[in-house]
Amino acid sequence: MLEIREMTEYDIEQVGEIEESIFSVPWSRKSFQEALNKENTIYLVAESDGKILGYCGLWNIIGEGEITNVAVRSEYRRKKIARALLEQLLATGKEKGVEAFTLEVRESNTGAILLYESLGFVHEGIRKNFYEKPQENAIIMWKRQLD
């Protein structure tokens, strides 16, 4: 059974493993620890039988939620885990006063773009050469009207 809950320091080792397996420039475990210790952040994990399957995070900056991370273990993708994480992140953010959400996504990440669009995000710009290894533009997406 999948449980979506707040990330704790005990989750950081598994979260770090997922991060390193997915991203060419991964966050360090220390970065996740520091993020968890900030008042204005929300970090969630998707867990099943003690195994972290995915995670996401948000920084609340004066009512705007910047989604910093969304990741799911490769062998668990296409099982609606990212959707469940994001739906909970959006709901929790809204409860904590977030009025609009933003994120960046690689131009080539069609699956993620389609997911974000299905959740109400729209394209609002491009960040040229935002990503490294490989270098790629980022699409800036916003969800401004909350359900």
ABEGO torsion letter per residue (X at the ends): XBBBBBBBAAAAAAAAAAAAAABABBBBAAAAAAAAABAABBBBBBBBGGBBABBBBBBBBGGBBBBABBBBBAAABGAGAAAAAAAAAAAAAAAAGBABBBBBBBAABAAAAAAAAAAGBBBAEBBBGABBOBBBBBBBBBBABBX
